[in-house]
Structures are given as structure tokens and as C-alpha cells.
Amino acid sequence: MASPKLTPRLHGVDHTAHPTWKLRETVEFYRDVMGLPLIHAITAKGWGREKEQHADFLHFFFDSGNGSTIAFFYYIGTSQPDLLKPPRGYMGMANHTAWAVDSPAELTAWKERLLARGVKVSEEIRHETIESIYFRDPNFYPLEITAKLRSLHQLDADDAAMSVQAAIELESAGAFSTIDAMWKRKAELVEARIAAE
């Protein structure tokens, strides 16, 4: 008798991983400044294809809450390639790790903790349904701590679907050059939906 077919489903983020060329600073930041327990380390001898031998490495993990971890690869005897240096400016903040806290008060407590330990931290920034602070680790990786201001509902999912649909249509037509164009197309989608109800 065949077993029932399982529907694949994700159950949250297990870990994120980044390379580091600042071993001591990274450990001290995540363990001592952030207070994340160091919970696991993998050490391995290099392997790989003939043309590009994988460097020996130390892969270490910090508990970042709710069963997730943040991990780092320290490639022994290597130098950081320019390609892997985090970019500066607003685009450099796009690829980041964000942790959740339970309240704006806890967010403020994190900001005070980080500032007291010499970390440069942004002001609290409100993004519709969340409030966040931003800072960087010793590798210049962007980090965020965020507090939900309200839960997300079906109306939020419907709004997101129409925003993305409008953006994809404009991108496909080669006409996505401003957010105003997306808002205009989204308004047309909203009007069509209302008319169909």
C-alpha cells in the first residue's frame, strides 16, 4: 500500500550563512554584543573540483531564536574577494538578516543595548506594519531588529497580490520606470475587481 503523498511545506528559516574574514570580531559581536549562544561548529578539510579546491574551513552557528541560527564560514588562509565585500548605500542594505522582537519597547531596549556596546544604530523606522532598527556587524553585513505593529490579514495579501501583478505587467511591457506607473496600474486592477464583485 502506497503512503499518502506529502505536500512540501516550509516551517521557518533554519539558518542563514555568510562568509567571514574577521573570525574573532564576528564571534565577539554575535556572542557578546548580541548575546547569541554559540551552539555548533563544523570543521572540514578542503575538497572540490580539480580547478578550484575548496579551502579548509570552520563553519560556526549561533542560536538566533525559535530554532533558527545564523552561521558563518571562516575559510582558512583565504582573503576576501572584492566580489564578496558588502556594498555600501541603500542597495547594500537589501540583503540583510532581520530578527523579530515582541514589542516596540523591546525594540527600544535592543537599540539601547547596541548603542551601549558601541554599535552604530539607526533611528526607529516605521514600515506600515513593522518598526525596525538597522545596524551592521563587523563584516559590514546589514542587520535588522523589527517589532510587528499589527498582524497581517487577507486584505494585506490581496493588496500585495495586486501590487506585484501590476509591477510584473509593467516590467513585462518594459514600462516599469516609476512607482507612479505601478500605482496607476494597480488602481486599474482595484477598479476592475470592484466592478466584478
C-alpha positions in Angstrom: 0.0 0.0 0.0 1.4 3.3 -1.0 1.8 6.0 1.6 -0.1 9.3 1.1 1.8 11.9 -0.9 3.1 14.7 1.2 2.6 18.3 0.2 6.0 20.0 0.7 5.8 22.9 3.2 8.4 25.1 4.7 8.5 25.5 8.5 10.5 28.7 9.0 14.1 29.6 8.4 16.7 27.1 9.8 19.7 29.3 9.3 21.3 32.0 7.2 25.0 31.7 6.4 27.7 34.2 5.4 31.5 34.1 4.8 33.7 36.0 7.3 37.3 37.0 7.2 37.0 38.5 10.7 36.8 35.4 13.0 37.4 37.0 16.4 35.4 40.1 15.7 32.4 38.1 14.4 32.4 35.7 17.4 32.7 38.6 19.8 29.9 40.5 18.1 27.3 37.7 17.9 28.2 36.1 21.2 29.0 39.1 23.4 27.2 42.1 21.9 24.1 40.3 20.5 24.1 37.7 23.3 23.5 34.8 20.9 24.8 31.4 22.2 27.5 29.7 20.1 25.9 26.3 19.7 27.7 24.4 16.9 30.8 24.3 14.8 31.7 22.2 11.8 35.4 21.9 10.8 36.3 20.4 7.4 39.3 19.7 5.2 39.0 21.3 1.8 37.5 19.4 -1.1 36.3 20.2 -4.5 36.9 20.1 -8.2 40.4 20.0 -9.6 40.4 23.6 -10.8 39.1 25.1 -7.7 39.9 23.4 -4.4 37.6 24.3 -1.5 39.6 25.8 1.3 39.7 24.2 4.8 37.0 25.9 6.9 35.4 26.5 10.2 31.6 26.8 10.0 30.1 28.0 13.2 26.5 28.6 14.3 24.8 31.0 16.8 21.3 30.4 18.2 19.1 33.2 16.9 15.8 32.2 18.5 12.8 29.9 17.7 15.1 27.1 16.4 16.9 29.3 13.9 20.6 30.0 13.7 22.9 32.5 12.0 26.1 30.8 10.7 29.5 31.9 9.3 32.1 30.2 7.2 35.7 31.1 8.0 37.8 29.9 5.1 41.3 29.3 6.5 44.2 31.0 4.7 42.0 32.9 2.2 41.5 36.6 1.5 38.1 38.3 1.0 37.5 38.7 -2.7 36.1 42.1 -3.9 33.0 40.3 -5.2 32.1 39.3 -1.6 32.6 42.7 0.0 29.2 44.0 1.1 28.2 47.0 -1.0 27.6 50.5 0.6 24.4 52.6 0.3 20.8 51.6 0.2 21.2 48.7 -2.2 23.8 47.3 0.2 21.0 47.1 2.9 18.7 44.9 0.7 20.4 41.6 1.5 20.1 41.5 5.3 19.1 39.4 8.3 16.1 40.6 10.3 15.1 39.3 13.8 11.7 39.7 15.4 11.0 41.1 18.9 7.7 41.1 20.7 7.1 44.8 21.1 8.3 48.3 20.3 9.5 48.6 23.9 11.8 45.5 23.3 13.0 47.1 20.1 14.0 50.2 22.1 15.8 48.0 24.7 17.8 46.4 21.9 18.7 49.8 20.5 19.9 50.9 23.9 21.9 47.6 24.4 23.6 48.0 21.0 24.4 51.7 21.5 25.9 50.9 24.9 28.2 48.4 23.3 29.4 50.9 20.7 27.3 49.8 17.7 26.0 52.5 15.4 22.3 52.0 15.2 19.6 53.7 13.0 16.6 55.6 14.5 13.5 53.5 14.7 11.9 53.3 11.2 8.3 52.5 10.7 7.3 50.4 7.6 3.5 50.3 7.6 3.1 47.2 9.8 6.5 46.9 11.5 9.0 49.2 13.2 12.7 48.5 12.8 16.3 49.4 13.7 19.2 48.8 11.5 22.9 48.2 12.1 25.9 46.3 10.8 28.1 43.6 12.1 32.0 43.6 11.9 31.8 42.2 8.4 29.6 45.1 7.4 26.7 42.8 6.9 23.4 44.6 7.4 21.2 43.5 10.3 17.7 44.5 11.4 15.6 44.0 14.5 11.9 44.5 14.0 8.7 44.6 16.0 5.3 44.0 14.5 2.8 46.8 14.9 -0.1 44.8 13.8 -0.9 41.3 12.3 -1.2 40.8 8.6 -4.7 39.8 7.2 -6.2 38.7 4.0 -6.6 42.3 2.9 -2.8 42.7 3.1 -2.3 39.6 1.0 -4.9 40.8 -1.6 -3.1 44.2 -1.7 0.3 42.5 -2.2 -1.0 40.3 -5.0 -2.3 43.4 -6.9 0.9 45.3 -6.3 3.0 42.5 -7.6 0.7 41.8 -10.5 0.8 45.4 -11.6 4.6 45.5 -11.3 5.1 42.3 -13.3 2.8 43.5 -16.1 4.7 46.8 -16.3 8.1 45.0 -16.2 7.0 42.6 -18.9 5.9 45.5 -21.1 9.2 47.3 -20.5 7.2 50.2 -18.9 8.2 49.9 -15.2 10.2 53.0 -14.7 8.5 54.7 -11.7 6.4 53.6 -8.7 3.7 56.0 -10.0 3.2 53.8 -13.1 2.7 50.8 -10.7 0.2 52.6 -8.6 -1.8 53.7 -11.7 -1.9 50.1 -13.0 -2.8 48.8 -9.5 -5.7 51.3 -9.3 -7.0 49.9 -12.6 -6.8 46.4 -11.1 -8.7 47.5 -8.0 -11.4 49.2 -10.1 -11.8 46.0 -12.2 -12.1 43.9 -9.1 -14.7 46.2 -7.6 -16.7 46.2 -10.8 -16.6 42.3 -10.9 -18.0 41.9 -7.4 
